[in-house]
Amino acid sequence: MNERSPKVRKSGSPADEQKAERPNPKARKMQEQEEVKPNQANNSEVDIPHSKIKNKSDIEHPTSEISNMEVHHHPEIEKKGLREYIFEGLMIFLAVMMGYFAESAREHLSDGAKEKDYLYALSAELKSDTAMYSSSLHKVFYLRPLLDSLYNNARHPAEYKFILLGKWNTPVNEYGVTYWPALIIIQQLKSSGNLRLIQNQPVAQKIIEYETFVEGDYKEDINDVNKAYNTLYALEDAMCDYTDFNKQVNKNMQMYPDKDVMRSSFMYDMPLFEKDPVKINQLANSVVNINARNWGYMTRLNKAKNEAAALLKLINEKYHFDHE
Protein backbone atom coordinates (compact mmCIF):
# COMPACT_ATOMS: atom_id res chain seq x y z
CA MET A 1 0.00 0.00 0.00
CA ASN A 2 1.51 3.10 -1.07
CA GLU A 3 1.74 5.86 1.52
CA ARG A 4 0.71 9.28 0.37
CA SER A 5 3.57 11.63 0.88
CA PRO A 6 2.66 15.15 2.01
CA LYS A 7 2.69 17.80 -0.56
CA VAL A 8 5.31 20.43 0.04
CA ARG A 9 4.63 23.93 -1.24
CA LYS A 10 7.25 26.41 -1.93
CA SER A 11 7.30 29.30 0.45
CA GLY A 12 7.36 31.80 -2.30
CA SER A 13 4.29 30.55 -3.98
CA PRO A 14 1.32 32.93 -4.48
CA ALA A 15 -0.91 30.77 -2.33
CA ASP A 16 1.40 31.10 0.65
CA GLU A 17 1.61 34.89 0.27
CA GLN A 18 -2.19 35.24 0.09
CA LYS A 19 -2.58 33.10 3.20
CA ALA A 20 0.01 35.17 5.12
CA GLU A 21 -1.78 38.42 4.33
CA ARG A 22 -5.08 37.05 5.58
CA PRO A 23 -5.00 37.81 9.37
CA ASN A 24 -6.37 35.57 12.03
CA PRO A 25 -9.61 37.19 13.42
CA LYS A 26 -8.81 36.35 17.02
CA ALA A 27 -5.25 37.70 16.85
CA ARG A 28 -6.51 40.85 15.16
CA LYS A 29 -9.01 41.57 17.96
CA MET A 30 -6.33 41.20 20.65
CA GLN A 31 -4.01 43.54 18.76
CA GLU A 32 -6.71 46.25 18.57
CA GLN A 33 -7.37 46.07 22.34
CA GLU A 34 -3.67 46.46 23.13
CA GLU A 35 -3.48 49.59 20.96
CA VAL A 36 -6.56 51.23 22.59
CA LYS A 37 -5.25 51.06 26.20
CA PRO A 38 -2.07 53.14 25.80
CA ASN A 39 -3.98 55.68 23.71
CA GLN A 40 -6.56 56.26 26.52
CA ALA A 41 -3.84 56.72 29.11
CA ASN A 42 -1.90 59.18 26.99
CA ASN A 43 -5.00 61.22 26.02
CA SER A 44 -5.72 62.04 29.68
CA GLU A 45 -2.42 63.91 29.97
CA VAL A 46 -1.54 65.32 26.57
CA ASP A 47 -3.62 65.19 23.40
CA ILE A 48 -0.73 63.88 21.26
CA PRO A 49 -0.76 60.71 19.16
CA HIS A 50 1.05 57.90 20.88
CA SER A 51 3.15 57.29 17.85
CA LYS A 52 4.63 60.81 18.01
CA ILE A 53 5.65 60.66 21.70
CA LYS A 54 9.21 59.55 21.92
CA ASN A 55 9.94 60.04 25.62
CA LYS A 56 7.89 60.85 28.76
CA SER A 57 10.43 63.47 29.76
CA ASP A 58 9.49 65.43 26.66
CA ILE A 59 5.99 65.97 28.13
CA GLU A 60 7.10 66.96 31.65
CA HIS A 61 9.99 69.21 30.62
CA PRO A 62 9.57 70.61 27.15
CA THR A 63 13.03 71.80 26.21
CA SER A 64 11.75 74.10 23.49
CA GLU A 65 9.83 76.32 25.95
CA ILE A 66 12.59 76.36 28.55
CA SER A 67 15.12 77.48 26.03
CA ASN A 68 12.88 80.39 24.95
CA MET A 69 12.03 81.71 28.49
CA GLU A 70 13.55 85.02 29.62
CA VAL A 71 15.34 84.97 32.96
CA HIS A 72 14.67 88.00 35.27
CA HIS A 73 17.78 89.12 37.08
CA HIS A 74 17.39 91.24 40.26
CA PRO A 75 19.55 94.37 40.23
CA GLU A 76 22.41 94.33 42.57
CA ILE A 77 21.83 96.80 45.48
CA GLU A 78 24.86 98.63 46.64
CA LYS A 79 25.28 98.43 50.38
CA LYS A 80 25.28 101.81 52.23
CA GLY A 81 27.75 102.74 54.84
CA LEU A 82 26.95 103.98 58.34
CA ARG A 83 27.77 107.56 57.38
CA GLU A 84 25.18 107.54 54.61
CA TYR A 85 22.48 106.22 56.97
CA ILE A 86 23.32 108.93 59.50
CA PHE A 87 23.20 111.60 56.79
CA GLU A 88 19.77 110.44 55.54
CA GLY A 89 18.40 110.31 59.09
CA LEU A 90 19.70 113.81 59.74
CA MET A 91 18.03 115.13 56.58
CA ILE A 92 14.69 113.58 57.58
CA PHE A 93 14.99 115.06 61.05
CA LEU A 94 15.76 118.51 59.63
CA ALA A 95 12.80 118.30 57.25
CA VAL A 96 10.42 117.44 60.10
CA MET A 97 11.81 120.20 62.32
CA MET A 98 11.57 122.79 59.56
CA GLY A 99 7.91 121.86 59.04
CA TYR A 100 7.28 122.16 62.76
CA PHE A 101 8.96 125.57 62.94
CA ALA A 102 7.04 126.79 59.89
CA GLU A 103 3.73 125.71 61.42
CA SER A 104 4.64 127.31 64.76
CA ALA A 105 5.58 130.55 63.02
CA ARG A 106 2.28 130.57 61.14
CA GLU A 107 0.29 130.01 64.34
CA HIS A 108 2.32 132.68 66.12
CA LEU A 109 1.57 135.23 63.41
CA SER A 110 -2.12 134.31 63.49
CA ASP A 111 -2.25 134.52 67.30
CA GLY A 112 -0.45 137.86 67.21
CA ALA A 113 -3.00 139.28 64.79
CA LYS A 114 -5.88 138.02 66.95
CA GLU A 115 -4.26 139.50 70.04
CA LYS A 116 -4.08 142.95 68.46
CA ASP A 117 -7.66 142.71 67.20
CA TYR A 118 -8.97 141.86 70.66
CA LEU A 119 -6.98 144.59 72.39
CA TYR A 120 -7.94 147.19 69.80
CA ALA A 121 -11.61 146.39 70.38
CA LEU A 122 -11.06 146.38 74.14
CA SER A 123 -9.44 149.82 74.02
CA ALA A 124 -12.50 151.18 72.20
CA GLU A 125 -14.77 149.58 74.78
CA LEU A 126 -12.73 151.07 77.64
CA LYS A 127 -13.02 154.54 76.13
CA SER A 128 -16.80 154.14 76.06
CA ASP A 129 -16.83 152.83 79.63
CA THR A 130 -14.81 155.74 81.00
CA ALA A 131 -17.14 158.20 79.27
CA MET A 132 -20.19 156.50 80.80
CA TYR A 133 -18.59 156.43 84.25
CA SER A 134 -18.04 160.17 83.97
CA SER A 135 -21.68 160.67 82.93
CA SER A 136 -22.92 158.69 85.93
CA LEU A 137 -20.70 160.72 88.27
CA HIS A 138 -22.15 163.91 86.82
CA LYS A 139 -25.70 162.67 87.53
CA VAL A 140 -24.82 161.79 91.13
CA PHE A 141 -23.37 165.27 91.69
CA TYR A 142 -26.42 166.87 90.07
CA LEU A 143 -28.93 164.95 92.19
CA ARG A 144 -27.23 165.41 95.57
CA PRO A 145 -28.69 168.89 96.37
CA LEU A 146 -32.05 167.92 94.85
CA LEU A 147 -32.27 164.90 97.14
CA ASP A 148 -31.61 167.16 100.14
CA SER A 149 -34.51 169.41 99.09
CA LEU A 150 -36.80 166.44 98.41
CA TYR A 151 -36.01 165.02 101.85
CA ASN A 152 -37.01 168.32 103.46
CA ASN A 153 -40.17 168.38 101.32
CA ALA A 154 -41.11 164.83 102.39
CA ARG A 155 -40.11 165.35 106.04
CA HIS A 156 -42.27 168.46 106.41
CA PRO A 157 -45.11 167.98 103.89
CA ALA A 158 -47.46 170.44 105.60
CA GLU A 159 -45.11 173.30 104.70
CA TYR A 160 -45.65 172.38 101.03
CA LYS A 161 -49.38 171.74 101.26
CA PHE A 162 -48.74 168.00 101.19
CA ILE A 163 -47.31 168.10 97.70
CA LEU A 164 -44.04 166.59 96.53
CA LEU A 165 -42.84 169.39 94.28
CA GLY A 166 -41.85 168.47 90.75
CA LYS A 167 -38.75 170.68 90.70
CA TRP A 168 -37.11 168.27 93.13
CA ASN A 169 -39.05 165.05 92.70
CA THR A 170 -39.10 164.91 88.88
CA PRO A 171 -35.29 164.74 88.35
CA VAL A 172 -35.02 162.04 91.00
CA ASN A 173 -37.62 159.97 89.15
CA GLU A 174 -36.23 160.67 85.68
CA TYR A 175 -32.45 160.51 86.14
CA GLY A 176 -30.98 157.03 86.32
CA VAL A 177 -27.50 157.31 87.78
CA THR A 178 -26.23 153.76 87.33
CA TYR A 179 -24.15 152.46 84.45
CA TRP A 180 -23.76 148.71 83.93
CA PRO A 181 -20.71 147.93 81.72
CA ALA A 182 -21.22 144.85 79.56
CA LEU A 183 -17.50 143.95 79.29
CA ILE A 184 -18.23 142.32 75.94
CA ILE A 185 -14.64 141.92 74.75
CA ILE A 186 -13.36 140.62 78.06
CA GLN A 187 -16.19 138.09 78.21
CA GLN A 188 -15.32 136.94 74.69
CA LEU A 189 -11.68 136.54 75.65
CA LYS A 190 -12.61 134.42 78.64
CA SER A 191 -15.36 132.28 77.09
CA SER A 192 -13.31 131.44 73.98
CA GLY A 193 -10.12 130.71 75.91
CA ASN A 194 -8.32 133.44 73.97
CA LEU A 195 -7.18 135.29 77.06
CA ARG A 196 -4.02 133.19 76.59
CA LEU A 197 -3.33 135.21 73.42
CA ILE A 198 -2.45 138.28 75.48
CA GLN A 199 1.32 137.92 75.55
CA ASN A 200 1.99 140.96 77.71
CA GLN A 201 1.52 139.72 81.28
CA PRO A 202 0.92 143.13 82.93
CA VAL A 203 -1.87 143.81 80.42
CA ALA A 204 -3.41 140.37 80.95
CA GLN A 205 -3.24 140.79 84.72
CA LYS A 206 -4.82 144.24 84.54
CA ILE A 207 -7.68 142.91 82.40
CA ILE A 208 -8.43 140.26 85.03
CA GLU A 209 -8.30 142.81 87.86
CA TYR A 210 -10.65 145.22 86.08
CA GLU A 211 -13.16 142.49 85.22
CA THR A 212 -13.07 141.13 88.78
CA PHE A 213 -13.78 144.53 90.29
CA VAL A 214 -16.62 145.37 87.92
CA GLU A 215 -18.31 141.99 88.28
CA GLY A 216 -17.86 142.09 92.06
CA ASP A 217 -17.95 145.26 94.18
CA TYR A 218 -19.07 147.62 91.42
CA LYS A 219 -22.17 145.69 90.35
CA GLU A 220 -23.03 144.95 93.98
CA ASP A 221 -23.23 148.68 94.63
CA ILE A 222 -25.36 149.14 91.51
CA ASN A 223 -27.87 146.64 92.90
CA ASP A 224 -27.99 148.51 96.21
CA VAL A 225 -28.62 151.85 94.46
CA ASN A 226 -31.41 150.37 92.32
CA LYS A 227 -33.06 148.86 95.39
CA ALA A 228 -33.02 152.26 97.12
CA TYR A 229 -34.67 153.96 94.14
CA ASN A 230 -37.28 151.19 93.86
CA THR A 231 -38.17 151.67 97.55
CA LEU A 232 -38.86 155.39 96.96
CA TYR A 233 -40.94 154.62 93.86
CA ALA A 234 -43.00 152.04 95.73
CA LEU A 235 -43.78 154.51 98.56
CA GLU A 236 -44.77 157.22 96.10
CA ASP A 237 -47.04 154.73 94.32
CA ALA A 238 -48.77 154.02 97.61
CA MET A 239 -48.96 157.59 99.01
CA CYS A 240 -49.26 159.99 96.08
CA ASP A 241 -51.87 161.12 93.57
CA TYR A 242 -50.54 160.51 90.03
CA THR A 243 -53.03 162.72 88.16
CA ASP A 244 -50.48 165.38 87.26
CA PHE A 245 -47.85 162.75 86.54
CA ASN A 246 -50.19 161.00 84.10
CA LYS A 247 -50.86 164.27 82.21
CA GLN A 248 -47.16 164.93 81.78
CA VAL A 249 -46.49 161.38 80.59
CA ASN A 250 -49.12 161.78 77.87
CA LYS A 251 -47.63 165.12 76.79
CA ASN A 252 -44.19 163.60 76.53
CA MET A 253 -45.49 160.75 74.40
CA GLN A 254 -47.25 163.20 72.08
CA MET A 255 -44.24 165.47 71.73
CA TYR A 256 -41.65 162.71 71.19
CA PRO A 257 -43.46 159.89 69.34
CA ASP A 258 -40.42 158.98 67.20
CA LYS A 259 -37.77 158.96 69.91
CA ASP A 260 -35.99 155.77 70.97
CA VAL A 261 -35.17 157.11 74.45
CA MET A 262 -37.41 158.49 77.16
CA ARG A 263 -37.37 162.30 77.38
CA SER A 264 -39.21 164.70 79.63
CA SER A 265 -39.44 168.49 79.41
CA PHE A 266 -42.02 168.92 82.15
CA MET A 267 -42.03 168.97 85.91
CA TYR A 268 -44.89 167.18 87.61
CA ASP A 269 -46.11 167.54 91.18
CA MET A 270 -47.27 164.58 93.24
CA PRO A 271 -49.90 165.47 95.90
CA LEU A 272 -49.75 163.37 99.06
CA PHE A 273 -53.08 161.92 100.15
CA GLU A 274 -51.39 159.82 102.85
CA LYS A 275 -50.84 161.92 105.99
CA ASP A 276 -49.89 159.21 108.43
CA PRO A 277 -46.67 160.38 110.23
CA VAL A 278 -45.15 156.89 110.10
CA LYS A 279 -45.65 156.65 106.34
CA ILE A 280 -44.40 160.20 105.88
CA ASN A 281 -41.28 159.31 107.85
CA GLN A 282 -40.70 156.23 105.70
CA LEU A 283 -40.98 158.35 102.56
CA ALA A 284 -38.47 160.91 103.85
CA ASN A 285 -36.05 158.19 104.96
CA SER A 286 -36.18 156.53 101.55
CA VAL A 287 -34.86 159.76 100.02
CA VAL A 288 -31.97 159.80 102.50
CA ASN A 289 -31.26 156.17 101.66
CA ILE A 290 -30.93 157.05 97.97
CA ASN A 291 -28.51 159.84 98.80
CA ALA A 292 -26.41 157.49 100.92
CA ARG A 293 -26.37 154.78 98.26
CA ASN A 294 -25.36 157.34 95.66
CA TRP A 295 -22.45 158.35 97.85
CA GLY A 296 -21.20 154.75 98.08
CA TYR A 297 -21.79 154.27 94.40
CA MET A 298 -19.81 157.43 93.64
CA THR A 299 -16.70 155.90 95.20
CA ARG A 300 -17.16 152.75 93.10
CA LEU A 301 -17.63 154.86 89.99
CA ASN A 302 -14.37 156.70 90.62
CA LYS A 303 -12.50 153.43 91.10
CA ALA A 304 -14.04 151.84 88.02
CA LYS A 305 -13.20 154.90 85.96
CA ASN A 306 -9.60 154.91 87.23
CA GLU A 307 -9.20 151.17 86.61
CA ALA A 308 -10.52 151.48 83.05
CA ALA A 309 -8.30 154.49 82.35
CA ALA A 310 -5.21 152.71 83.74
CA LEU A 311 -5.89 149.62 81.62
CA LEU A 312 -6.44 151.75 78.52
CA LYS A 313 -3.18 153.61 79.14
CA LEU A 314 -1.24 150.37 79.61
CA ILE A 315 -2.63 148.91 76.37
CA ASN A 316 -1.72 152.03 74.43
CA GLU A 317 1.79 152.04 75.88
CA LYS A 318 2.42 148.44 74.90
CA TYR A 319 0.56 148.28 71.57
CA HIS A 320 0.47 151.95 70.50
CA PHE A 321 -3.17 152.04 69.42
CA ASP A 322 -3.39 155.73 70.34
CA HIS A 323 -1.16 156.53 67.32
CA GLU A 324 -3.40 154.75 64.81
C-alpha positions as CSV (number, residue, x, y, z in Angstrom):
1,M,0.0,0.0,0.0
2,N,1.5,3.1,-1.1
3,E,1.7,5.9,1.5
4,R,0.7,9.3,0.4
5,S,3.6,11.6,0.9
6,P,2.7,15.2,2.0
7,K,2.7,17.8,-0.6
8,V,5.3,20.4,0.0
9,R,4.6,23.9,-1.2
10,K,7.2,26.4,-1.9
11,S,7.3,29.3,0.4
12,G,7.4,31.8,-2.3
13,S,4.3,30.5,-4.0
14,P,1.3,32.9,-4.5
15,A,-0.9,30.8,-2.3
16,D,1.4,31.1,0.6
17,E,1.6,34.9,0.3
18,Q,-2.2,35.2,0.1
19,K,-2.6,33.1,3.2
20,A,0.0,35.2,5.1
21,E,-1.8,38.4,4.3
22,R,-5.1,37.0,5.6
23,P,-5.0,37.8,9.4
24,N,-6.4,35.6,12.0
25,P,-9.6,37.2,13.4
26,K,-8.8,36.3,17.0
27,A,-5.3,37.7,16.9
28,R,-6.5,40.8,15.2
29,K,-9.0,41.6,18.0
30,M,-6.3,41.2,20.6
31,Q,-4.0,43.5,18.8
32,E,-6.7,46.3,18.6
33,Q,-7.4,46.1,22.3
34,E,-3.7,46.5,23.1
35,E,-3.5,49.6,21.0
36,V,-6.6,51.2,22.6
37,K,-5.2,51.1,26.2
38,P,-2.1,53.1,25.8
39,N,-4.0,55.7,23.7
40,Q,-6.6,56.3,26.5
41,A,-3.8,56.7,29.1
42,N,-1.9,59.2,27.0
43,N,-5.0,61.2,26.0
44,S,-5.7,62.0,29.7
45,E,-2.4,63.9,30.0
46,V,-1.5,65.3,26.6
47,D,-3.6,65.2,23.4
48,I,-0.7,63.9,21.3
49,P,-0.8,60.7,19.2
50,H,1.1,57.9,20.9
51,S,3.2,57.3,17.9
52,K,4.6,60.8,18.0
53,I,5.6,60.7,21.7
54,K,9.2,59.6,21.9
55,N,9.9,60.0,25.6
56,K,7.9,60.9,28.8
57,S,10.4,63.5,29.8
58,D,9.5,65.4,26.7
59,I,6.0,66.0,28.1
60,E,7.1,67.0,31.7
61,H,10.0,69.2,30.6
62,P,9.6,70.6,27.1
63,T,13.0,71.8,26.2
64,S,11.8,74.1,23.5
65,E,9.8,76.3,25.9
66,I,12.6,76.4,28.6
67,S,15.1,77.5,26.0
68,N,12.9,80.4,24.9
69,M,12.0,81.7,28.5
70,E,13.5,85.0,29.6
71,V,15.3,85.0,33.0
72,H,14.7,88.0,35.3
73,H,17.8,89.1,37.1
74,H,17.4,91.2,40.3
75,P,19.6,94.4,40.2
76,E,22.4,94.3,42.6
77,I,21.8,96.8,45.5
78,E,24.9,98.6,46.6
79,K,25.3,98.4,50.4
80,K,25.3,101.8,52.2
81,G,27.8,102.7,54.8
82,L,27.0,104.0,58.3
83,R,27.8,107.6,57.4
84,E,25.2,107.5,54.6
85,Y,22.5,106.2,57.0
86,I,23.3,108.9,59.5
87,F,23.2,111.6,56.8
88,E,19.8,110.4,55.5
89,G,18.4,110.3,59.1
90,L,19.7,113.8,59.7
91,M,18.0,115.1,56.6
92,I,14.7,113.6,57.6
93,F,15.0,115.1,61.0
94,L,15.8,118.5,59.6
95,A,12.8,118.3,57.2
96,V,10.4,117.4,60.1
97,M,11.8,120.2,62.3
98,M,11.6,122.8,59.6
99,G,7.9,121.9,59.0
100,Y,7.3,122.2,62.8
101,F,9.0,125.6,62.9
102,A,7.0,126.8,59.9
103,E,3.7,125.7,61.4
104,S,4.6,127.3,64.8
105,A,5.6,130.5,63.0
106,R,2.3,130.6,61.1
107,E,0.3,130.0,64.3
108,H,2.3,132.7,66.1
109,L,1.6,135.2,63.4
110,S,-2.1,134.3,63.5
111,D,-2.2,134.5,67.3
112,G,-0.4,137.9,67.2
113,A,-3.0,139.3,64.8
114,K,-5.9,138.0,66.9
115,E,-4.3,139.5,70.0
116,K,-4.1,143.0,68.5
117,D,-7.7,142.7,67.2
118,Y,-9.0,141.9,70.7
119,L,-7.0,144.6,72.4
120,Y,-7.9,147.2,69.8
121,A,-11.6,146.4,70.4
122,L,-11.1,146.4,74.1
123,S,-9.4,149.8,74.0
124,A,-12.5,151.2,72.2
125,E,-14.8,149.6,74.8
126,L,-12.7,151.1,77.6
127,K,-13.0,154.5,76.1
128,S,-16.8,154.1,76.1
129,D,-16.8,152.8,79.6
130,T,-14.8,155.7,81.0
131,A,-17.1,158.2,79.3
132,M,-20.2,156.5,80.8
133,Y,-18.6,156.4,84.3
134,S,-18.0,160.2,84.0
135,S,-21.7,160.7,82.9
136,S,-22.9,158.7,85.9
137,L,-20.7,160.7,88.3
138,H,-22.2,163.9,86.8
139,K,-25.7,162.7,87.5
140,V,-24.8,161.8,91.1
141,F,-23.4,165.3,91.7
142,Y,-26.4,166.9,90.1
143,L,-28.9,165.0,92.2
144,R,-27.2,165.4,95.6
145,P,-28.7,168.9,96.4
146,L,-32.0,167.9,94.9
147,L,-32.3,164.9,97.1
148,D,-31.6,167.2,100.1
149,S,-34.5,169.4,99.1
150,L,-36.8,166.4,98.4
151,Y,-36.0,165.0,101.8
152,N,-37.0,168.3,103.5
153,N,-40.2,168.4,101.3
154,A,-41.1,164.8,102.4
155,R,-40.1,165.3,106.0
156,H,-42.3,168.5,106.4
157,P,-45.1,168.0,103.9
158,A,-47.5,170.4,105.6
159,E,-45.1,173.3,104.7
160,Y,-45.6,172.4,101.0
161,K,-49.4,171.7,101.3
162,F,-48.7,168.0,101.2
163,I,-47.3,168.1,97.7
164,L,-44.0,166.6,96.5
165,L,-42.8,169.4,94.3
166,G,-41.9,168.5,90.8
167,K,-38.7,170.7,90.7
168,W,-37.1,168.3,93.1
169,N,-39.1,165.1,92.7
170,T,-39.1,164.9,88.9
171,P,-35.3,164.7,88.4
172,V,-35.0,162.0,91.0
173,N,-37.6,160.0,89.1
174,E,-36.2,160.7,85.7
175,Y,-32.5,160.5,86.1
176,G,-31.0,157.0,86.3
177,V,-27.5,157.3,87.8
178,T,-26.2,153.8,87.3
179,Y,-24.2,152.5,84.4
180,W,-23.8,148.7,83.9
181,P,-20.7,147.9,81.7
182,A,-21.2,144.9,79.6
183,L,-17.5,143.9,79.3
184,I,-18.2,142.3,75.9
185,I,-14.6,141.9,74.7
186,I,-13.4,140.6,78.1
187,Q,-16.2,138.1,78.2
188,Q,-15.3,136.9,74.7
189,L,-11.7,136.5,75.7
190,K,-12.6,134.4,78.6
191,S,-15.4,132.3,77.1
192,S,-13.3,131.4,74.0
193,G,-10.1,130.7,75.9
194,N,-8.3,133.4,74.0
195,L,-7.2,135.3,77.1
196,R,-4.0,133.2,76.6
197,L,-3.3,135.2,73.4
198,I,-2.5,138.3,75.5
199,Q,1.3,137.9,75.6
200,N,2.0,141.0,77.7
201,Q,1.5,139.7,81.3
202,P,0.9,143.1,82.9
203,V,-1.9,143.8,80.4
204,A,-3.4,140.4,80.9
205,Q,-3.2,140.8,84.7
206,K,-4.8,144.2,84.5
207,I,-7.7,142.9,82.4
208,I,-8.4,140.3,85.0
209,E,-8.3,142.8,87.9
210,Y,-10.6,145.2,86.1
211,E,-13.2,142.5,85.2
212,T,-13.1,141.1,88.8
213,F,-13.8,144.5,90.3
214,V,-16.6,145.4,87.9
215,E,-18.3,142.0,88.3
216,G,-17.9,142.1,92.1
217,D,-17.9,145.3,94.2
218,Y,-19.1,147.6,91.4
219,K,-22.2,145.7,90.3
220,E,-23.0,144.9,94.0
221,D,-23.2,148.7,94.6
222,I,-25.4,149.1,91.5
223,N,-27.9,146.6,92.9
224,D,-28.0,148.5,96.2
225,V,-28.6,151.9,94.5
226,N,-31.4,150.4,92.3
227,K,-33.1,148.9,95.4
228,A,-33.0,152.3,97.1
229,Y,-34.7,154.0,94.1
230,N,-37.3,151.2,93.9
231,T,-38.2,151.7,97.5
232,L,-38.9,155.4,97.0
233,Y,-40.9,154.6,93.9
234,A,-43.0,152.0,95.7
235,L,-43.8,154.5,98.6
236,E,-44.8,157.2,96.1
237,D,-47.0,154.7,94.3
238,A,-48.8,154.0,97.6
239,M,-49.0,157.6,99.0
240,C,-49.3,160.0,96.1
241,D,-51.9,161.1,93.6
242,Y,-50.5,160.5,90.0
243,T,-53.0,162.7,88.2
244,D,-50.5,165.4,87.3
245,F,-47.9,162.7,86.5
246,N,-50.2,161.0,84.1
247,K,-50.9,164.3,82.2
248,Q,-47.2,164.9,81.8
249,V,-46.5,161.4,80.6
250,N,-49.1,161.8,77.9
251,K,-47.6,165.1,76.8
252,N,-44.2,163.6,76.5
253,M,-45.5,160.7,74.4
254,Q,-47.3,163.2,72.1
255,M,-44.2,165.5,71.7
256,Y,-41.7,162.7,71.2
257,P,-43.5,159.9,69.3
258,D,-40.4,159.0,67.2
259,K,-37.8,159.0,69.9
260,D,-36.0,155.8,71.0
261,V,-35.2,157.1,74.5
262,M,-37.4,158.5,77.2
263,R,-37.4,162.3,77.4
264,S,-39.2,164.7,79.6
265,S,-39.4,168.5,79.4
266,F,-42.0,168.9,82.1
267,M,-42.0,169.0,85.9
268,Y,-44.9,167.2,87.6
269,D,-46.1,167.5,91.2
270,M,-47.3,164.6,93.2
271,P,-49.9,165.5,95.9
272,L,-49.7,163.4,99.1
273,F,-53.1,161.9,100.1
274,E,-51.4,159.8,102.8
275,K,-50.8,161.9,106.0
276,D,-49.9,159.2,108.4
277,P,-46.7,160.4,110.2
278,V,-45.2,156.9,110.1
279,K,-45.6,156.7,106.3
280,I,-44.4,160.2,105.9
281,N,-41.3,159.3,107.8
282,Q,-40.7,156.2,105.7
283,L,-41.0,158.3,102.6
284,A,-38.5,160.9,103.8
285,N,-36.0,158.2,105.0
286,S,-36.2,156.5,101.6
287,V,-34.9,159.8,100.0
288,V,-32.0,159.8,102.5
289,N,-31.3,156.2,101.7
290,I,-30.9,157.0,98.0
291,N,-28.5,159.8,98.8
292,A,-26.4,157.5,100.9
293,R,-26.4,154.8,98.3
294,N,-25.4,157.3,95.7
295,W,-22.5,158.4,97.9
296,G,-21.2,154.8,98.1
297,Y,-21.8,154.3,94.4
298,M,-19.8,157.4,93.6
299,T,-16.7,155.9,95.2
300,R,-17.2,152.8,93.1
301,L,-17.6,154.9,90.0
302,N,-14.4,156.7,90.6
303,K,-12.5,153.4,91.1
304,A,-14.0,151.8,88.0
305,K,-13.2,154.9,86.0
306,N,-9.6,154.9,87.2
307,E,-9.2,151.2,86.6
308,A,-10.5,151.5,83.1
309,A,-8.3,154.5,82.3
310,A,-5.2,152.7,83.7
311,L,-5.9,149.6,81.6
312,L,-6.4,151.7,78.5
313,K,-3.2,153.6,79.1
314,L,-1.2,150.4,79.6
315,I,-2.6,148.9,76.4
316,N,-1.7,152.0,74.4
317,E,1.8,152.0,75.9
318,K,2.4,148.4,74.9
319,Y,0.6,148.3,71.6
320,H,0.5,152.0,70.5
321,F,-3.2,152.0,69.4
322,D,-3.4,155.7,70.3
323,H,-1.2,156.5,67.3
324,E,-3.4,154.8,64.8
